[in-house]
Amino acid sequence: MSTSRRKRVLFISYLFPPVGGVGVQRVTKFVKYLPEFGWDSSVLTVSNPSVPLHDESYHKDIPANTIIRRAKTYEPGYAVKQAVASNGSGKQSSGLMSWAKGIVKRVGNFVLQPDA
């Protein structure tokens, strides 16, 4: 009688619990249901996600034998992103403030290339 080793798949995903929202569901559900088909999962995600939504309820869908590794990201926090993206509270921004926000956006777009 031969014993076959289970296969293992690696998911690399920024969106993984405790991050909330609709984008988390794809990887979370793959990780949840793949063991039924003989696959175990490993996940590489971020330890400090810069997102507005957190939802601890997704943890219940992750099997206990799932290997999760978290790496630090050096992107700015969500509050910083929102401050740069906003135009203030309806007031006219000063020329210097607009210039500074433009520089921060350009540097951020150059350094932090999105994958989507």
C-alpha positions in Angstrom: 0.0 0.0 0.0 1.5 3.3 -1.0 1.0 6.4 1.0 0.8 9.5 -1.1 2.0 12.8 0.2 -0.4 15.7 0.2 0.3 18.4 -2.3 0.9 22.0 -1.0 0.1 25.2 -2.8 1.6 28.7 -1.9 -0.7 31.7 -2.1 0.9 35.1 -2.2 -1.8 37.6 -1.3 -1.9 41.1 0.2 -5.6 40.5 1.0 -5.8 37.8 3.7 -7.4 37.8 7.2 -7.6 39.9 9.3 -8.1 42.2 6.3 -11.8 42.5 5.6 -13.8 43.1 2.4 -14.7 41.2 -0.7 -11.2 40.8 -2.0 -10.2 38.6 0.9 -12.8 35.9 0.1 -11.1 34.4 -2.9 -7.9 33.2 -1.2 -9.7 32.5 2.1 -12.2 30.1 0.4 -9.4 28.4 -1.6 -7.5 27.8 1.6 -10.7 26.5 3.3 -11.8 24.0 0.6 -8.6 22.8 -1.1 -7.9 20.2 1.7 -11.0 18.4 0.6 -9.2 17.8 -2.7 -5.8 16.7 -1.2 -4.1 20.1 -1.1 -2.7 21.9 1.9 -2.1 25.6 1.7 0.6 28.0 2.7 0.0 31.8 2.6 2.5 34.7 2.3 0.8 37.9 3.2 1.6 41.2 4.9 1.9 41.7 8.7 0.9 45.4 8.6 -1.7 45.8 5.9 -2.7 49.4 5.0 -6.4 48.9 4.5 -9.6 50.4 6.1 -11.4 47.1 6.7 -10.6 44.4 9.3 -12.7 41.4 9.9 -11.6 38.7 12.3 -14.5 36.4 11.3 -12.6 35.1 8.3 -10.2 33.3 10.6 -12.8 30.6 11.2 -12.4 29.5 7.6 -8.7 28.9 7.8 -7.7 25.2 8.5 -5.4 24.7 11.5 -2.6 23.2 9.4 -2.4 26.2 7.1 1.1 27.8 7.2 0.8 31.6 7.2 3.9 33.8 6.9 3.6 37.5 7.3 6.2 40.0 5.9 6.4 43.7 6.7 5.4 46.2 4.0 6.9 49.6 3.9 4.0 51.4 2.3 2.4 54.3 4.2 -0.5 53.7 6.5 -4.1 54.0 5.4 -4.5 57.4 7.2 -1.5 58.8 5.4 -2.9 57.6 2.1 -6.3 59.2 2.8 -4.6 62.5 3.8 -2.6 62.6 0.6 -5.6 61.6 -1.6 -8.0 64.1 0.0 -8.2 67.7 -1.0 -8.7 68.9 2.6 -12.1 69.7 4.1 -13.5 71.6 1.2 -11.0 74.5 1.6 -8.7 75.7 -1.1 -5.3 74.0 -0.6 -2.3 76.3 -0.5 0.1 76.1 -3.4 2.8 74.6 -1.2 0.5 71.9 0.2 -0.8 71.0 -3.3 2.8 70.8 -4.5 3.9 68.6 -1.6 0.9 66.2 -2.1 1.8 65.9 -5.7 5.4 65.0 -4.9 4.3 62.4 -2.3 1.8 60.9 -4.8 4.5 60.7 -7.6 7.1 59.1 -5.3 4.5 56.7 -3.9 3.4 55.6 -7.3 7.0 55.1 -8.4 8.1 53.2 -5.3 4.9 51.3 -4.5 3.8 49.9 -7.9 0.4 48.3 -7.5 -0.1 44.8 -9.0 -3.6 45.5 -10.3 
